[in-house]
Amino acid sequence: MNLRDLEYLIALQEVKHFRKAAEKCFVSQPTLSGQISKLEEELGLLLIERTSRKVIFTHAGEDIAAKARQILMEVKGLKDIAKNYQAPLSGPLHMGLIPTVAPYVLPKIVPQIREQFPDLELFLYEEQTSELLKKLDEGELDCLVLALLPDMERFGRIDLYREPLLLALPKSHQWRDRERVAIDDLKGHRVLMLEDGHCLREQAMGYCFAAGAKEDTSFKATSLETLRHMVAADCGITLLPELAVPQAQNDHHELCYKRFVEPQPGRTISLMYRMHSVRRPCFNELGKLIQNQIHF
C-alpha cells in the first residue's frame, strides 16, 4: 500500500467513474483500476461494486476512502510543517475566493503579493462559498477570502475589512437626487438579487427583508455585472458591494449609486483557514497585505 493508491481511491469516490478518475490522477485507466484491485486484495475487502454503468462504493469502501482522505491530509500537514519552518512565505499556496470578491480584490493584491513574497507560488480558485468551504475542509485549498457567515466558527479567521453595500439605481429613479437613502425606504420595493448559492444574496436579502422589501423573483442574476446591466436597463434596483462600484460614476452613466444612512448595511470579508493550520504565519502576512490594499 502506498499513498498514491489512496489518492486513486479518493479520486474514484469523488467522480464515480474509472476513466474520469484516471484522468484526474494523470494515469491510464488500467493503471488506476489495477491499483484499486491491488488495494482491495491487500485489505481483504471489496471496496467497489463494478457494474457496466456505474461505480458503487460498498460501506467498507466509503469508510476506507474517508480514512484515506484523513491520512493524506495528515501527510500534507507534515509537509506543510516542514515548509513552514524552512520558509513560511514560500512554496505553493492555494487560495479560494468568492465571485463577488475575486474580480475586485485580486487586481489590487496579486501584484503586491508577487512583489513582497516572490517565493510564494499563488494558485487562485473562484467558486461559491459552499464549494470553497468543502475544499478547505478536505485540504484542497489552504485559505479562502470570503464573506463571513454565522456557520463558520470551526475555521480560523483573520477579518480583513468591512465592506458597505450600496444601492444601485437607474438614472431615471425617483431617488436619483438623494444624497443618501434609508434602508427602511426599501419597504414595498422589489429588489433584484443574485441566484442561489451566493453568500451576498443571503446577506442582501437579510437587510431587504428586515426593511420590508421583497425579492424580484422574475429574474436571478449569475453575477454582479449581470445585476448592474439589469439595473442600467431600468429593470429594478439592487444592492452592490462597494468594491464593485466604479470610482468614476460616469463609467456607468445609466446608473447611480447611493449610500445608506447609518448604520450602513455591509459585510465582513475574512481570510479563512483550517483552525490548526501550520501556515498561520503566512496567513498573518497575507492578511496585513490585503488590509493595506483595501480602503473605503
Beta strands, then each sheet from edge to edge (+ up, - down):
strand 1: 48-50
strand 2: 55-57
strand 3: 91-97
strand 4: 120-126
strand 5: 143-147
strand 6: 155-170
strand 7: 180-181
strand 8: 190-194
strand 9: 214-221
strand 10: 238-241
strand 11: 255-260
strand 12: 266-274
sheet 1: 1+ 2-
sheet 2: 4+ 3+ 5+ 12- 6+ 10-
sheet 3: 4+ 3+ 5+ 12- 6+ 11- 7-
sheet 4: 8+ 9+
end
